[in-house]
């Protein structure tokens, strides 16, 4: 009974007024940001950027969310990488924190892909414009990609082609000698 109720539930859709309010709030937040030239590097800005990476976002979206330009964070990373010391440590650990945040984001995306492939995603089913239930869809493509990534020796079906010298054809020679039955050489 509970499953039937789940399938017949109407999806929540925001009203036009709610959408207008969200858009207005977003415009207001963008307008309230100081120009990039006035934003200074701080732990708070760095963490805002790194939080985006941890969430699986791209570098450009993470930078935008932190209110800085992508070139700025890439410059910070390059300067951090260049701050290496003889003992293997860094004066500026931003590049190391970037790498950790990026890996955490990739892990989050990998978990989401596995969930979609194995547990599936509920999709609404409409008939004649009326919601009549839902169906769980699984992603065989994602499952195949995950298997190939985790066990490439078993599931990787890549073809390998061989070429001759300088990428040209492989030359072969075949010598066939016909022998009459009973002839001894």
N, C-alpha and C positions, 0 to 999 in steps of 0.2 A: 504494500500500500504506500509506504514511504517513497519507494522508487517511482511509482506512478505520479505522485505529487511533484517529485523533482522534475519529471519530464514535462509536466503540463504547466510549470511555473512560467509566467511571463517575464522576459528579460527586462531589467531596469534600464530605462533610457532617460538621459538627462533632458529636462525641458529646455526649450529655446531660451528661456530666461536664465537658467543655470549656465548654459553655454556662453551666453553674453557676459555673465558675471565672471566666469573663469577667464575669458579673453580680456576683459577689462582689467582684472587683477594682474594678469600676465603683462599687459602693456604698462601698467603702473609700475610694476617691479622693474621692468626694463628701463623705463624712463628715470627711475630713481637711482640707477647705477651711476657712479661717477665715471667720467671718461677714463679710458684705459691708462692714459698718461698719469692720472692721479691715483691709480691703484698701485700699491706697493706690494712687494713680495712679503708674505707673512705666513706663519704656520696655519692660520685660519684659511687663507686663500689656497695654500698648498693642499690642505686637507680636503677642502671643497672639491678641488680637481681630482685628488686621489680617490675620494668617495665615488666619483663618477666612474673611474676605471674599475674600482671594486664592484660596481654594479653591472659591469659588462659593457659599459658605454665606450664609444670611440674616443680617441684623444680629442678630436675637435668638439664633440658634444660635451665632454667633461670640462674642457676649457671654457666653452660658452657658459655652462652652468656655474662655473666659478667666477664668471665675469671677466675673463681675460682672453687674450688671443692665443690661438694654438702655437704661433711662432714664439710667444713669450715662454710658454711652458717647455717647448723644445729647447729654447736657449738656456733655461734653468737646468734642464737635464744635461745638456752639453757641458755647461760650466761645472755642474756637480761631478760629472764623469772625469773632467779634467782636474779635479781637486784631489786626485789620488796622492797618497803619501807613501813613503818608502816602506812603512810597516803594513801596507795593504789596506789601511783604513782611508776614509775620505773626510776632508774638512766639512764637506757638504754632502749629506746622505740622501738628497732628493732623488738621485738616479736609482739608488737601491730601493727606496720606498716606492718609487714608480714601478720598478720591476715586480715587487711583491704585490702591489695593488693590481697590476695588470694580470698577473697569474691568478689572483683571487677572482677577478672578473671573468677570466677564461673558464675557471672551475665552475662559476655560477652558470655560465652559458652551457657548459657541458652537462651540468646537472639538469638544466631545463630541457636540453635536447634528449637526454635519456628518459626523462619523465614523459615527454611528448611521444617518444617512440614506444615506451613500454606500458605506461599507464594510460596514454591517450588523452584526448581533449574532447570535452563535451561540445557538440555543435548542435544548434537548434535546427529542427525540421519544420518547415512550413508547408502547408497544403492549401492551395487557394488563398494565399495571403494570410492564413491563420496558423499560429504556432500550434502544432499538434504533438510535439514531443521533442526528444533530442536523441542523438546517436553519438557514441564514442568513436572518434577517429584516431587511428594509430598511424605513425609515420614509418613505413618500411624503409624509406630513403634515409631518414635520420638513423634508424637502427643499423642499416648497412654501413653508413659512414662511421658510426661509433665503433662497430666491430672492426672495420678496416683500420681505424686509428689505434685501437687497443691491441689487436692481434694481426698486424700486417702480414706476417708470414703465412697465416692461415687464410685470411679473407681478402687480401689484396690481389686483385685479378688484373693488374697492369700487364700490358704486353711489352715485351722488349724486342726491339729490332736491332739487328747487327748490320754494320756496313763495313765496307773495305777501306782501303787507304784513302785519306782525305774525304771521308764521307761517301765515297763512291760505292759502286757495286762490288760484291765479293766475287772474285774470279775463282772459277773452279775448272778443273779439267777432268775429263772422264775418258778412260781408255777401255774399250771393250774389245775383247779378242774372242772370236768364234772358234770353237774347237769341234771338230767332227768326233762323233762317238767312236771310241776305240783308239783314237790318236793318243800317243803318249809323248810327252815332252820331256 
